[in-house]
Amino acid sequence: MKATLDGIIEFEQTELSIGSWGRASIERSAAGVDGAVRIDLGGRTRQIVQNGAVRAASRALLLATVDFLRNRQNGASHTMQTSAGEQFEELWIERIKVGHIEFAGSGASCQIEIDYVQLKNS
């Protein structure tokens, strides 16, 4: 399966782990009153972890792609789409982990893991 980030960077995806949406609440109680009040603050964020491979025609192009990816870790929101048609919007890149660069034939590749936080359900 393949995936793209912002329609620019293409991954050969091996695994996509999608967490569940979190909820937040506040609980308040008062002295001398039995019980408590819980206020639902609504849905929050969820974690998404993408494991895959990035490939390029040369080591220099691969390093440029990895640097471009690392520069996307800028606090802006991003969109990831899989070849199966799933689209995840409002993603914030929390961490990028790049594996060892391998050379095969005329190209280079590396394993990559990206941890996203999906900020809202679009």
C-alpha positions as a LaTeX table, in Angstrom:
\begin{tabular}{lrrr}
\hline
Residue & $x$ (\AA) & $y$ (\AA) & $z$ (\AA) \\
\hline
Met1 & 0.00 & 0.00 & 0.00 \\
Lys2 & 1.21 & 3.50 & $-0.75$ \\
Ala3 & 0.54 & 6.76 & 1.04 \\
Thr4 & 1.28 & 10.41 & 0.34 \\
Leu5 & 1.87 & 13.30 & 2.71 \\
Asp6 & 0.41 & 16.62 & 1.52 \\
Gly7 & 0.25 & 15.14 & $-1.99$ \\
Ile8 & 4.03 & 15.61 & $-2.28$ \\
Ile9 & 5.93 & 12.83 & $-0.52$ \\
Glu10 & 5.15 & 9.23 & $-1.39$ \\
Phe11 & 5.70 & 6.30 & 0.97 \\
Glu12 & 5.55 & 2.60 & 0.40 \\
Gln13 & 3.56 & 2.02 & 3.51 \\
Thr14 & 3.95 & $-1.13$ & 5.52 \\
Glu15 & 1.84 & $-0.31$ & 8.57 \\
Leu16 & $-0.63$ & 2.33 & 9.73 \\
Ser17 & $-1.68$ & 2.32 & 13.39 \\
Ile18 & $-4.68$ & 4.50 & 14.19 \\
Gly19 & $-5.52$ & 5.21 & 17.81 \\
Ser20 & $-8.96$ & 6.04 & 19.16 \\
Trp21 & $-10.24$ & 9.54 & 19.76 \\
Gly22 & $-9.70$ & 10.82 & 23.28 \\
Arg23 & $-12.23$ & 12.73 & 25.39 \\
Ala24 & $-11.62$ & 15.20 & 28.16 \\
Ser25 & $-13.70$ & 16.15 & 31.15 \\
Ile26 & $-13.51$ & 18.11 & 34.40 \\
Glu27 & $-14.85$ & 16.83 & 37.68 \\
Arg28 & $-15.84$ & 19.18 & 40.48 \\
Ser29 & $-17.15$ & 18.56 & 43.97 \\
Ala30 & $-17.97$ & 20.74 & 46.95 \\
Ala31 & $-17.42$ & 20.18 & 50.65 \\
Gly32 & $-20.59$ & 19.09 & 52.44 \\
Val33 & $-22.36$ & 18.03 & 49.22 \\
Asp34 & $-22.61$ & 14.37 & 48.26 \\
Gly35 & $-21.53$ & 13.49 & 44.74 \\
Ala36 & $-19.71$ & 15.36 & 42.04 \\
Val37 & $-20.35$ & 17.13 & 38.76 \\
Arg38 & $-18.54$ & 15.99 & 35.65 \\
Ile39 & $-18.43$ & 18.30 & 32.65 \\
Asp40 & $-17.69$ & 16.73 & 29.28 \\
Leu41 & $-15.22$ & 18.84 & 27.31 \\
Gly42 & $-15.74$ & 16.82 & 24.13 \\
Gly43 & $-13.50$ & 14.93 & 21.76 \\
Arg44 & $-9.81$ & 15.65 & 21.66 \\
Thr45 & $-6.97$ & 14.20 & 19.59 \\
Arg46 & $-5.82$ & 10.77 & 18.46 \\
Gln47 & $-2.44$ & 9.25 & 17.69 \\
Ile48 & $-1.57$ & 7.85 & 14.25 \\
Val49 & 1.72 & 6.06 & 13.59 \\
Gln50 & 2.88 & 5.45 & 10.03 \\
Asn51 & 5.67 & 2.98 & 9.26 \\
Gly52 & 6.90 & 2.76 & 5.71 \\
Ala53 & 9.74 & 3.16 & 3.28 \\
Val54 & 10.86 & 6.15 & 1.25 \\
Arg55 & 12.64 & 5.46 & $-2.03$ \\
Ala56 & 14.63 & 7.71 & $-4.38$ \\
Ala57 & 16.84 & 7.37 & $-7.44$ \\
Ser58 & 20.00 & 8.35 & $-5.54$ \\
Arg59 & 21.34 & 8.86 & $-2.03$ \\
Ala60 & 21.32 & 12.64 & $-2.51$ \\
Leu61 & 17.65 & 12.65 & $-3.56$ \\
Leu62 & 16.75 & 10.40 & $-0.62$ \\
Leu63 & 18.52 & 12.69 & 1.86 \\
Ala64 & 16.76 & 15.69 & 0.30 \\
Thr65 & 13.39 & 13.93 & 0.72 \\
Val66 & 14.16 & 13.07 & 4.35 \\
Asp67 & 15.23 & 16.67 & 5.06 \\
Phe68 & 12.04 & 17.91 & 3.38 \\
Leu69 & 10.04 & 15.58 & 5.65 \\
Arg70 & 11.86 & 16.80 & 8.75 \\
Asn71 & 11.08 & 20.39 & 7.73 \\
Arg72 & 7.36 & 19.47 & 7.71 \\
Gln73 & 7.66 & 19.04 & 11.47 \\
Asn74 & 6.86 & 22.73 & 11.78 \\
Gly75 & 3.64 & 22.93 & 13.77 \\
Ala76 & 1.44 & 23.26 & 10.67 \\
Ser77 & $-1.30$ & 20.76 & 9.91 \\
His78 & $-0.85$ & 18.22 & 7.13 \\
Thr79 & $-2.90$ & 15.69 & 5.16 \\
Met80 & $-2.04$ & 12.05 & 4.57 \\
Gln81 & $-3.85$ & 9.89 & 2.04 \\
Thr82 & $-3.52$ & 6.15 & 1.47 \\
Ser83 & $-3.88$ & 4.32 & $-1.82$ \\
Ala84 & $-6.99$ & 2.65 & $-0.32$ \\
Gly85 & $-8.66$ & 6.07 & $-0.31$ \\
Glu86 & $-8.41$ & 6.85 & 3.40 \\
Gln87 & $-7.65$ & 10.49 & 4.08 \\
Phe88 & $-6.43$ & 11.89 & 7.38 \\
Glu89 & $-6.54$ & 15.67 & 7.70 \\
Glu90 & $-5.41$ & 18.08 & 10.41 \\
Leu91 & $-2.31$ & 16.02 & 11.23 \\
Trp92 & 0.47 & 17.49 & 13.34 \\
Ile93 & 3.83 & 15.73 & 12.99 \\
Glu94 & 5.12 & 14.92 & 16.45 \\
Arg95 & 8.17 & 12.77 & 15.65 \\
Ile96 & 10.04 & 11.42 & 12.62 \\
Lys97 & 12.38 & 8.46 & 12.98 \\
Val98 & 14.55 & 7.57 & 9.99 \\
Gly99 & 16.17 & 4.16 & 9.64 \\
His100 & 19.37 & 3.05 & 7.95 \\
Ile101 & 19.79 & 3.99 & 4.27 \\
Glu102 & 20.00 & 0.96 & 1.97 \\
Phe103 & 21.23 & 0.88 & $-1.60$ \\
Ala104 & 19.75 & $-1.49$ & $-4.17$ \\
Gly105 & 20.32 & $-1.31$ & $-7.90$ \\
Ser106 & 20.31 & 2.31 & $-8.97$ \\
Gly107 & 18.32 & 3.64 & $-6.01$ \\
Ala108 & 18.34 & 4.20 & $-2.29$ \\
Ser109 & 15.69 & 3.65 & 0.38 \\
Cys110 & 15.17 & 3.92 & 4.11 \\
Gln111 & 12.57 & 2.90 & 6.63 \\
Ile112 & 10.72 & 5.77 & 8.23 \\
Glu113 & 8.32 & 6.08 & 11.16 \\
Ile114 & 6.17 & 9.17 & 11.60 \\
Asp115 & 4.09 & 9.84 & 14.71 \\
Tyr116 & 1.14 & 12.12 & 14.02 \\
Val117 & $-1.42$ & 13.72 & 16.29 \\
Gln118 & $-4.74$ & 14.21 & 14.52 \\
Leu119 & $-6.09$ & 17.46 & 15.92 \\
Lys120 & $-9.73$ & 17.10 & 14.95 \\
Asn121 & $-12.09$ & 14.78 & 13.16 \\
Ser122 & $-12.56$ & 16.27 & 9.71 \\
\hline
\end{tabular}
